[in-house]
Amino acid sequence: MPKKLSPMMEQYFQIKDNYQDCILFYRVGDFYEMFYDDALEASRVLEIALTGKNCGQEERAPMCGVPFHSAETYIHKLVDKGYKVGILDADITGPSIPKMFGIKEKAYADEIGMYPVKSKGGIDVMSVNLLLENDTDPVLWRGPILGNVVKQFYTDVIWKDIDYLFVDMPPGTGDVAITVYQSLKLDGIIIVTSPQDLVSMIVEKAVKMADLMQVPIIGVVENYSYFHCPDNGKDYQIFGESHIEEILQKYGLLLLNRLPIDPTIANLCDQGDIESIEKTNLENVSLPE
């Protein structure tokens, strides 16, 4: 908590400490006011003026506000606004993201940098397939070049006003993974596995690599975990018994979800219409703080 706060701001921070992950609307007279990071975020999302307020410190606190009688409108706008997302396709030799999102347009560059292509749902995407003349042209580059391309996708692409950038990684612990871990500012990684014992061994390598390079692991998702038969309602483990619990217990990891084999998702990917998916089986996942 900042020093030399006014009594009002002392109360504000006492409340804010209990709601760190929320934008706090603080009633002051006929207005709800927001301060500091909340004000910066709210002014951007709500498109309202960002000002400052004397709160007893040397510098004025960033502040914005809305009339209390119209607060509900602004709150709904915050909820409905959503977040802007980007996807960096780091699987240079097997780029599948543009195909899944049905992106036909090519990326372009100018003297400022490269620009990602927007999907139908407004997601910014950058992939090597957005730079190739033909989608089926092979990428015959050695490790160091692959790493440099991934780094350029992060530093030279104009990722404008995005809240979250997802990096789609190739499997394994090679040059691309090393580049991403060393060069990108990561909040954490999500490890994707499947039930086979062979895949579990590869996952353990990825876990150990992340630990060595001090990259936080958000959790683990088990893909192809089972098939739910619509005819009899039973679940079948097509790829055998899962070993995920052993890995979770051994390394103290969080299981985010087990995803079933779902032909609907496969069809949407093939059709380039993944954004129209209605059920992802990730709706109830709770990420750690």
VENPEDA-V773470 format. One record per backbone hydrogen bond with DSSP energy under -0.5 kcal/mol. CO is the residue of the C=O (numbers start at 1). NH is the residue of the N-H. If there is no record, write none. Layout:
CO;NH, CO;NH
//
This chain:
6;10, 7;11, 8;12, 9;13, 10;14, 11;15, 12;16, 13;17, 15;18, 16;19, 19;22, 22;24, 23;25, 24;26, 25;27, 26;33, 28;31, 30;68, 31;28, 31;33, 32;66, 33;26, 34;64, 35;38, 35;39, 36;40, 37;41, 38;42, 39;43, 40;44, 41;45, 42;46, 43;47, 43;48, 49;51, 51;63, 53;55, 53;61, 55;6, 61;53, 62;36, 63;51, 64;34, 66;32, 67;70, 68;71, 70;73, 70;74, 71;75, 72;76, 73;77, 74;78, 75;79, 76;80, 77;81, 78;82, 84;163, 84;164, 85;124, 86;166, 87;89, 87;126, 88;90, 88;168, 90;92, 92;95, 94;96, 96;100, 97;101, 98;103, 99;102, 100;274, 101;120, 102;104, 108;115, 113;110, 114;158, 115;108, 117;125, 119;122, 123;119, 124;87, 125;117, 126;89, 127;130, 128;131, 128;132, 130;107, 134;137, 138;140, 139;141, 142;145, 142;146, 143;147, 144;148, 145;149, 146;150, 147;151, 148;152, 149;153, 150;154, 151;154, 151;155, 152;156, 152;157, 156;114, 157;159, 158;160, 159;161, 164;86, 164;166, 166;88, 166;168, 167;169, 168;90, 174;178, 175;179, 176;180, 177;181, 178;182, 179;183, 180;184, 184;186, 189;191, 189;218, 189;219, 191;221, 193;223, 196;200, 197;201, 198;202, 199;203, 200;204, 201;205, 202;206, 203;207, 204;208, 205;209, 206;210, 207;211, 208;212, 209;213, 210;215, 211;214, 214;216, 216;189, 216;218, 219;191, 220;256, 220;257, 221;193, 221;223, 222;259, 223;195, 226;261, 227;229, 227;236, 228;230, 229;233, 234;229, 236;227, 236;238, 237;240, 243;246, 243;247, 244;248, 245;249, 246;250, 247;251, 248;252, 248;253, 254;220, 254;256, 257;222, 257;259, 259;225, 260;262, 262;265, 262;266, 263;267, 264;268, 265;269, 266;270, 267;271, 268;273, 269;272, 273;276, 274;277, 282;285, 285;287
//
